[in-house]
Amino acid sequence: MTKLKIKSGDTVQIIAGDHKGSEGKVLKVLIDKNRAIVEGVNMVKKHTKPSAQSPQGGIVEKEASIHISNLSLLTSKGETTRVGYKMDGDNKVRFSKKSNEVI
């Protein structure tokens, strides 16, 4: 299993696929499938049966997952970058490979 460099809470940009160019915050990372759910991107419609939570049932829009390889981390300046790891004293920290700043 590989180490994923995108974490939940990161702001990412979609770099490939139908939603290329879209930006959003990562809500959840599915480690075993190498996928992430990004807020407001890749919305799908799901048909639901009536239940106690939604007595009417109907069609619900929700975010579907996107493969990690189609995501690129955005820095504080708004530019995309790759992520690396380095030791900062005794701590292992993530850093931007483009600007060499700690994330």
C-alpha positions, 0 to 999 in steps of 0.5 A: 500500500502506498503513502497518500500525500493528499489528506482530508482538509486539503484544498485541491485542484482537479487536473484531469477528467470531466471536472478538470480545473475545479477546486475544492476541499477534500472531505474524505480520503478512501485509503484502500481505494486510492480515492478522495471525495472533494466538496462540490465536485463530481456530483451524482444523483442517487435515488433513495427509498423512503425511510425514517430520515427522509420520509419522501425519498426521491433523488439526492445529489451527493459527491462521488469519489475521484482518484488521487492521481487526478488531484493536485494540492493547492498552495496558499498562493493558489498554485498547484504543487507536488508534495514531499516529506522531509524531517524537521528536527524529530518531526516528519513534515509535508512540504511543497516541492515547487516553493519548498515551504512546509504545508 
